[in-house]
């Protein structure tokens, strides 16, 4: 760790293939948008010697933000892997987007990593979504550390932010979240602000000064010792409290001086077990500097305190048909091949590229593997079990690729030309196919209805959409049979914007966004009768068909019921099915506003036929006319779909959420405590009112609430709303 007296960088630079899982560290960076994750990755790459100069997000020059969309938006929109070497270890840094719309990329990063760095801005603090991810990591015991950034801000207060982190992340044990270092400040400027120039090591009681552009170690002054002592004692007590050596606390309380190496060893073990969460500080390197503040300390924490892939349990696997299989040894390079596609991307020159985490066995180029993927058919991802020959293996470094000879268990690599593999799929040996338990993905709940801009775009649309959803399991493609719309379900507006941009720039498909339609229905409010008369006489064969029907409403869910009560052969037997066919055809088209008719009984009572001019087509037309006439004389209800909506929200926002649901014509049907200061609110809400609820709820709850929706039934729309819909139907 950075506080060790004799830290040794060893071989530094860009990482290649690892030779043993013990020499690998997989670390995901988590934090809200703008917290400084990408800048921190750049600073770590510079310190490790992987880049000669650090790029800036504002200039589009960082390693991990290499996509054109990221350059334009100046924020990460996808998971990016930046491997570096430090002290003879390979560190896979997984940079994730902080914006909530791209939480699928964050989930993939969490799946691929063995530990997490939570990046917190000293000027912005901790947001609700970051707190939720922390709780998710805690639930599975993932080791975590905290990095405070933006120390250069005039509003930055390291001590206050450390206290906030202890309260927010420490829960019942705030002493499990403590700083390893204090900021070392330079002389005050004219504005009264003293810039951070380095760090003070609490365990070693050393100063690490970065003001020259490189880390230099020195002894603290007498005036600094009291400040160090108080924080140091609290840190030591926090470390000892989590020590596996039960005698250590008694020895410490008995006045024994615990040596630094023992404390560091206990600290590293507590971090790896996920029970102690050190707080560090980091800042990017100044122009011309070779090391950013705190980057050496952070790299040392990663290799010393974060677990190796060997410490991760063997994945839960089955055969593709669901039979349990046990992987005996965790992360064994010689074990059966089990790897997972954590990200899929397309390159205009190489084709499909799959970022893969190997959990067992060793992946080699040009070998044939089995690809298994299940469970996302509802989002446009086919279930499949196929053998594929993989192409080259490479280590990504931003958009660059370095060829690899192999990828062992515990490591990550890019695989070229897996044409069928999609995000979440399992790669295994072709003679021993396996399937990993999938990770949880959020449901896309914001609909985006699109249509091809031109005939040329129409020809390319289906292929472009298929490739788009293959890359992103948080996107769902729907071909709505009722509204005849193509709908992309996304996580939010930014997610939708990126999808449209990728269709245009990556797949050459221009689309237009159109208003999203919900699947409305029509029904009769009361009993009615209609007469269909289709009589045409001209030269040659004429057309003759008359039928009389009665229509009555049925309970919801009954569909269309057709009853024949004709007596005396008024309508010949062979034409009864023709009338039914005509009635059902007209019902499908609607009788008032163009929406399908449901939940009615249509009874054929009487009619007339002609021995020569009656025909199947004539009675079909008469049946349709009869239903339309019955509708003219009846009250027609427009039925709208109603969803059961479940909102998991912090207690402080429950009132606002319930009030908002009521304003959407929703009926709250119950609330229940969900633990952790959250409440589950259940309501029934018309679909037409929650088209943009994914966006509105995020704003209402500051990004901390989640919701799900499930269709329950169609029910009559209020008269004033129905009238508005009918008017819109006439205009269209």
Residue pairs with C-beta under 8 A, 6 or more apart in sequence:
1 7
1 180
1 264
1 267
1 268
1 297
1 300
1 301
1 304
1 305
2 180
2 181
2 199
2 201
2 208
2 280
2 294
2 296
2 297
2 298
2 299
2 300
2 301
3 180
3 181
3 201
3 202
3 203
3 204
3 206
3 264
3 297
3 300
4 204
4 264
4 300
4 304
5 204
5 206
5 260
7 87
7 296
7 300
8 87
9 86
9 87
9 296
10 86
10 87
10 88
11 85
11 88
12 48
12 49
12 50
12 84
12 85
12 86
13 48
13 49
13 50
13 84
13 85
14 50
14 83
14 84
14 85
14 395
14 397
14 402
15 50
15 83
15 84
15 85
15 90
15 91
15 92
15 395
16 90
16 395
16 402
16 404
17 395
17 404
17 405
17 406
17 407
17 408
17 411
17 413
18 24
18 90
18 408
18 410
18 411
19 408
20 333
20 408
21 308
21 309
21 310
21 331
21 333
21 408
21 409
21 410
21 411
22 308
22 310
23 88
23 89
23 90
23 308
24 89
24 90
24 92
24 308
24 309
24 410
24 411
25 89
25 90
25 91
25 92
25 114
25 115
25 302
25 303
25 306
25 308
26 92
26 94
26 112
26 113
26 114
26 115
26 309
26 357
26 410
26 412
27 91
27 92
27 93
27 94
27 113
27 114
27 115
27 116
27 117
27 302
27 306
28 94
28 96
28 106
28 109
28 110
28 112
28 113
28 115
28 116
28 117
29 37
29 40
29 41
29 93
29 94
29 95
29 96
29 109
29 116
29 117
29 119
30 37
30 96
30 106
30 109
30 110
30 116
30 117
30 118
30 119
30 130
30 133
30 134
30 137
31 37
31 98
31 118
31 119
31 120
31 121
31 130
32 98
32 121
32 124
32 127
32 129
32 130
33 75
33 76
33 97
33 98
33 99
34 75
34 98
34 121
34 124
35 98
35 119
35 120
35 121
35 124
35 130
35 149
35 150
36 119
36 121
36 149
36 150
37 76
37 95
37 96
37 98
37 119
38 57
38 62
38 64
38 65
38 76
38 95
39 54
39 56
39 57
39 62
39 149
39 284
40 117
40 119
40 147
40 149
40 282
40 284
41 62
41 63
41 64
41 82
41 93
41 95
42 51
42 54
42 55
42 56
42 62
42 63
42 64
42 284
43 54
43 282
43 283
43 284
43 285
43 292
43 295
44 84
44 91
44 93
44 292
44 295
44 298
44 299
45 51
45 54
45 63
45 82
45 84
45 93
46 52
46 53
46 54
46 285
46 290
46 291
46 292
46 295
47 285
47 290
47 291
47 292
47 295
47 296
47 299
48 84
48 85
48 86
48 91
48 299
49 84
50 63
50 82
50 84
50 85
50 397
51 63
54 62
54 284
54 285
54 292
55 61
55 62
55 63
56 62
57 65
57 74
57 75
58 74
60 70
60 71
60 74
62 398
63 80
63 82
63 397
63 398
64 76
64 80
64 82
64 93
64 95
64 398
65 71
65 75
65 76
65 80
65 95
66 80
66 398
66 399
67 77
67 78
68 505
69 77
69 498
69 501
69 502
69 505
70 76
70 77
70 78
75 97
75 98
75 99
76 95
76 96
76 97
76 98
76 99
76 102
77 97
77 99
77 102
77 105
77 494
77 498
78 97
78 102
78 105
78 343
78 345
79 94
79 95
79 96
79 97
79 105
79 106
79 108
79 109
79 342
79 343
79 355
80 94
80 95
80 396
80 398
81 92
81 93
81 94
81 95
81 355
81 396
81 412
82 92
82 93
82 95
82 396
82 397
82 398
83 90
83 91
83 92
83 93
83 395
83 396
83 397
83 412
84 90
84 91
84 93
85 91
86 299
86 300
86 302
86 303
87 299
87 300
87 303
89 302
89 303
90 411
91 299
91 302
91 303
92 112
92 113
92 411
92 412
94 109
94 112
94 113
95 109
96 102
96 105
96 106
96 109
97 105
97 106
99 494
100 129
100 491
100 492
100 698
100 703
101 490
101 491
101 492
101 493
101 494
101 495
101 498
102 491
102 494
102 495
102 498
103 442
103 474
103 491
104 441
104 442
104 472
104 473
104 474
104 491
105 343
106 133
107 439
107 440
107 441
107 442
108 342
108 343
108 423
108 439
109 342
110 116
110 133
110 136
110 137
110 142
110 439
111 340
111 342
111 357
111 439
112 342
112 355
112 357
112 412
113 142
114 142
114 143
114 306
114 307
114 308
114 309
114 311
114 312
115 142
115 143
115 144
115 145
115 302
115 306
115 307
116 137
116 142
116 143
116 144
116 145
117 144
117 145
117 146
117 147
117 298
117 302
118 130
118 133
118 134
118 144
118 145
118 146
118 147
118 169
119 147
119 149
120 126
120 130
120 146
120 147
120 148
120 149
120 161
120 165
121 148
121 149
121 150
122 148
122 149
122 150
122 151
122 153
122 155
122 156
122 157
122 158
122 161
123 150
123 153
123 155
123 156
124 150
125 161
125 164
126 164
126 165
126 168
126 169
127 702
127 703
128 650
128 701
128 702
128 703
128 704
129 703
129 704
131 168
131 169
131 704
132 704
134 144
134 168
134 169
135 676
137 144
138 144
138 274
141 273
141 274
142 274
143 271
143 272
143 273
143 274
143 305
143 306
143 307
144 169
144 274
144 277
145 271
145 277
145 278
145 279
145 280
145 301
145 305
145 306
146 165
146 169
146 177
146 277
146 278
146 279
146 280
147 279
147 280
147 281
147 282
147 294
147 298
148 158
148 161
148 162
148 165
148 279
148 280
148 281
148 282
149 281
149 282
149 283
150 156
150 283
151 158
151 183
151 196
151 281
151 283
151 293
152 195
152 196
152 283
154 191
154 193
156 196
158 179
158 182
158 183
158 196
158 281
162 178
162 179
162 279
165 177
165 279
166 174
166 175
166 177
166 178
167 174
169 177
169 277
170 176
170 177
170 277
175 234
175 237
175 238
175 241
176 238
176 241
176 242
176 275
176 276
176 277
177 277
177 279
178 234
178 235
178 238
178 276
178 278
178 279
179 202
179 231
179 235
179 278
179 279
179 280
179 281
180 201
180 202
180 203
180 235
180 267
180 278
180 279
180 280
180 297
180 301
181 199
181 200
181 201
181 202
181 208
181 280
181 281
181 294
181 297
182 199
182 200
182 202
182 227
182 228
182 231
183 196
183 198
183 199
183 200
183 281
184 196
184 197
184 198
184 199
184 200
184 207
184 208
184 209
185 194
185 195
185 196
185 197
186 194
186 195
186 196
186 197
186 211
187 194
188 194
189 195
196 281
196 283
196 293
197 209
197 210
197 211
197 293
198 207
198 208
198 209
198 210
198 211
198 215
198 293
199 207
199 208
199 210
199 281
199 293
199 294
199 297
200 206
200 207
200 208
200 220
200 224
200 227
200 228
201 207
201 208
201 297
202 228
202 231
202 232
202 235
203 232
203 235
203 236
203 260
203 263
203 264
203 267
204 260
205 219
205 220
205 225
205 228
205 232
206 217
206 218
206 219
206 220
207 217
207 218
207 219
207 220
207 224
208 215
208 216
208 217
208 296
208 297
209 215
209 216
209 217
209 218
210 216
210 289
210 291
210 292
210 293
210 294
213 285
213 286
213 288
213 289
213 290
213 291
214 289
214 290
214 291
215 291
215 296
220 228
236 252
236 258
236 263
237 252
238 276
239 263
239 266
239 267
239 270
239 276
240 248
240 249
240 252
240 258
240 263
240 266
241 249
242 266
242 270
242 273
242 275
242 276
243 249
243 266
243 269
243 270
244 266
244 269
245 266
248 258
248 262
248 266
251 258
252 258
264 304
267 276
267 278
267 305
268 304
268 305
270 276
271 277
271 278
271 301
271 305
271 306
272 305
272 306
272 307
272 311
278 301
278 305
280 294
280 297
280 298
280 301
281 293
281 294
282 292
282 293
282 294
282 295
282 298
283 292
283 293
283 294
284 292
285 291
285 292
285 293
285 295
308 410
309 330
309 331
309 409
309 410
309 411
310 330
310 331
310 410
311 330
312 330
312 331
312 359
313 330
314 326
314 327
314 328
314 329
314 330
314 331
314 359
314 360
315 327
315 338
315 340
315 359
315 360
315 436
315 437
316 436
316 437
317 325
317 326
317 327
317 338
317 426
317 434
317 435
317 436
317 437
318 324
318 325
318 434
318 435
318 437
319 325
319 433
319 434
319 435
320 372
320 374
320 385
320 433
320 434
320 435
325 434
327 335
327 336
327 338
327 359
327 360
328 335
329 335
329 360
330 360
331 359
331 360
331 409
331 410
332 360
332 361
332 409
333 361
333 362
333 408
333 409
333 410
334 361
334 362
335 360
335 361
335 409
336 360
336 361
336 428
336 429
336 432
336 434
337 358
337 360
337 361
337 362
337 363
337 369
337 427
337 428
337 429
337 432
338 358
338 359
338 360
338 361
338 426
338 427
338 428
338 434
338 436
339 356
339 357
339 358
339 359
339 360
339 361
339 363
339 369
339 426
339 427
339 428
340 356
340 357
340 359
340 424
340 425
340 426
340 427
340 436
341 354
341 355
341 356
341 418
341 421
341 422
341 423
341 424
341 425
341 426
341 427
342 355
342 356
342 357
342 412
342 423
343 354
343 355
343 423
343 471
344 352
344 353
344 354
344 355
344 421
344 422
344 423
344 470
344 471
344 472
345 352
345 353
345 355
345 471
346 352
346 353
346 467
346 471
346 506
347 353
348 506
350 416
350 417
351 416
351 417
351 419
352 416
352 417
352 418
352 419
352 421
352 470
353 414
353 415
353 416
354 414
354 415
354 418
354 421
355 396
355 412
355 413
355 414
356 363
356 407
356 412
356 413
356 414
356 415
356 427
357 411
357 412
358 407
358 408
358 409
358 410
358 411
358 412
358 413
359 409
359 410
359 436
360 409
361 409
361 429
362 406
362 407
362 408
362 409
363 369
363 390
363 393
363 406
363 407
363 413
363 415
363 427
364 393
364 405
364 406
364 407
365 390
365 391
365 392
365 393
365 404
365 405
365 406
366 389
366 390
366 391
367 389
367 390
368 387
368 388
368 389
368 390
368 430
369 387
369 388
369 389
369 390
369 427
369 428
369 429
369 430
370 385
370 386
370 387
370 427
370 428
370 429
370 430
370 432
370 433
370 434
371 384
371 385
371 386
371 387
371 388
371 418
371 420
371 421
371 425
371 426
371 427
372 384
372 385
372 425
372 426
372 428
372 433
372 434
372 435
373 381
373 382
373 383
373 384
373 421
373 422
373 424
373 425
373 426
374 383
374 435
374 438
375 383
375 424
375 438
376 422
376 424
376 438
376 441
376 473
377 383
378 476
379 444
379 469
379 473
379 475
379 476
379 477
379 489
380 465
380 466
380 469
380 475
380 476
380 477
380 478
381 422
381 424
381 469
381 470
381 473
384 420
385 433
386 420
387 430
388 418
388 419
388 420
388 421
390 415
390 416
390 417
390 418
390 427
391 415
391 416
391 417
391 418
392 403
392 415
392 416
393 403
393 404
393 405
393 406
393 407
393 413
393 414
393 415
393 416
394 401
394 402
394 403
394 404
394 413
394 414
394 416
395 401
395 402
395 404
395 413
395 414
396 402
396 414
401 414
404 413
407 413
415 421
415 427
418 427
421 427
422 470
422 471
422 473
423 470
423 471
423 472
423 473
424 438
424 439
424 441
424 473
426 434
426 435
426 436
428 434
428 435
441 473
441 474
442 474
442 491
442 706
443 476
443 708
444 474
444 475
444 476
444 489
444 490
444 491
444 495
445 489
445 491
445 693
445 694
445 707
445 708
445 709
446 489
446 490
446 491
446 492
446 493
446 495
446 496
446 692
446 694
446 695
447 487
447 488
447 489
447 490
447 516
447 691
448 487
448 488
448 489
448 490
448 496
448 499
448 500
448 513
448 516
449 485
449 486
449 487
449 513
449 514
449 515
449 516
449 517
450 486
450 487
450 488
450 500
450 511
450 512
450 513
450 514
451 485
451 486
451 511
451 512
451 514
452 458
452 461
452 509
452 510
452 511
452 512
453 510
453 511
453 512
454 510
457 509
457 510
457 511
460 507
460 508
460 509
461 486
461 509
461 511
463 507
464 503
464 507
464 508
464 509
465 477
465 486
465 488
465 503
465 509
466 477
467 507
468 475
468 477
468 488
468 499
468 502
468 503
468 507
469 475
469 476
469 477
472 499
474 490
474 491
474 495
475 488
475 489
475 490
475 495
475 499
476 488
476 489
477 486
477 487
477 488
477 489
478 486
478 487
478 488
478 489
479 486
479 487
480 486
480 487
480 517
480 519
482 519
482 596
483 517
483 518
483 519
485 514
485 516
485 517
487 516
488 496
488 499
490 496
490 499
491 694
492 694
492 695
492 698
493 695
500 511
500 513
503 509
503 510
503 511
504 510
504 511
516 691
518 640
518 641
518 687
518 688
518 691
519 641
519 687
520 593
520 595
520 638
520 639
520 640
520 641
520 717
520 725
521 595
521 596
521 597
521 598
521 599
521 638
521 639
521 640
521 714
522 590
522 591
522 592
522 593
522 595
522 596
522 597
522 598
522 636
522 637
522 638
522 639
523 553
523 597
523 598
523 599
523 600
523 636
523 637
523 639
523 716
524 551
524 552
524 553
524 597
524 600
524 630
524 631
524 634
524 635
524 636
524 637
525 553
525 634
525 635
525 636
525 637
525 716
526 552
526 553
526 634
526 635
527 550
527 551
527 552
527 553
527 634
528 550
528 551
528 552
528 630
528 631
528 633
528 634
529 548
529 549
529 550
529 551
529 605
529 630
529 633
530 548
530 549
530 551
530 625
530 626
530 627
530 628
530 629
530 630
530 631
530 632
530 633
531 546
531 547
531 548
531 549
531 626
531 629
532 545
532 546
532 547
532 548
532 549
532 582
532 621
532 622
532 623
532 624
532 625
532 626
532 627
532 628
532 629
533 545
533 546
533 622
533 625
534 543
534 544
534 545
534 546
534 618
534 619
534 621
534 622
534 625
535 542
535 543
535 544
535 545
535 546
536 542
536 543
536 544
537 544
537 613
541 612
541 613
542 610
542 612
542 613
543 613
543 615
543 617
543 618
543 621
544 608
544 609
544 610
544 613
544 614
544 618
545 575
545 607
545 608
545 609
545 614
545 615
545 618
545 619
545 621
545 622
546 607
546 608
546 609
546 622
547 571
547 579
547 604
547 606
547 607
547 619
547 622
547 623
547 626
548 604
548 605
548 606
548 607
548 626
549 579
549 583
549 602
549 603
549 604
549 605
549 623
549 626
549 627
549 630
550 602
550 603
550 605
550 630
551 600
551 601
551 602
551 603
551 627
551 630
551 631
551 634
552 600
552 601
552 603
553 599
553 600
554 561
554 599
554 600
554 601
555 599
556 599
556 713
556 714
556 715
557 599
557 713
558 598
558 599
558 600
558 601
559 598
559 599
560 583
560 584
560 587
560 597
560 598
560 600
560 602
561 600
561 601
561 602
562 580
562 583
562 584
562 601
562 602
562 603
562 604
563 601
563 602
563 603
563 604
564 576
564 603
564 604
565 603
565 604
565 605
566 576
566 604
566 605
566 606
566 607
570 606
570 607
570 608
570 609
571 579
571 604
571 606
571 607
571 608
571 609
571 619
572 609
572 614
574 616
575 609
575 614
575 616
575 619
576 604
578 616
578 617
578 618
578 619
578 620
578 623
579 604
579 607
579 619
579 620
579 622
579 623
579 626
580 604
580 623
581 620
581 623
582 619
582 620
582 621
582 622
582 623
582 624
582 627
583 602
583 623
583 624
583 626
583 627
585 620
585 624
586 597
586 623
586 624
586 627
586 628
587 596
587 597
587 598
587 600
587 602
587 627
588 596
588 597
589 596
590 596
590 597
591 597
591 627
591 628
591 630
591 631
591 636
592 631
592 636
592 638
592 726
593 638
593 725
593 726
593 729
594 729
595 638
595 639
597 627
598 639
598 714
599 639
602 627
604 623
607 619
607 622
609 619
637 716
637 717
637 722
638 716
638 717
638 722
638 725
638 726
639 714
639 715
639 716
639 717
640 686
640 687
640 688
640 714
640 715
640 716
640 717
640 721
641 686
641 687
641 711
641 713
641 714
642 684
642 685
642 686
642 687
642 711
642 712
642 713
642 714
642 715
643 684
643 685
643 686
643 687
643 690
643 709
643 710
643 711
643 712
644 682
644 683
644 684
644 709
644 710
644 711
644 712
645 661
645 666
645 682
645 683
645 684
645 685
645 690
645 693
645 707
645 708
645 709
646 680
646 681
646 682
646 707
646 708
646 709
647 657
647 661
647 680
647 681
647 682
647 683
647 697
647 705
647 706
647 707
648 674
648 678
648 679
648 680
648 705
648 706
648 707
649 657
649 678
649 679
649 681
649 701
649 704
649 705
649 706
650 677
650 678
650 679
650 701
650 704
650 705
651 677
651 678
651 679
653 700
653 701
653 702
653 704
653 705
654 671
654 679
654 681
656 700
656 701
657 681
657 697
657 700
657 701
657 705
658 668
658 671
658 681
658 683
660 696
660 697
660 700
661 668
661 681
661 683
661 685
662 668
664 685
664 686
664 689
664 690
664 693
665 685
665 686
665 689
665 718
666 683
666 684
666 685
666 686
666 689
667 683
667 684
667 685
668 681
668 682
668 683
669 682
669 683
669 684
670 681
670 682
671 679
671 680
671 681
671 682
672 679
672 680
672 682
673 679
673 680
674 680
684 712
686 717
687 711
688 721
690 709
693 707
693 709
694 707
697 705
697 707
698 705
716 722
717 725
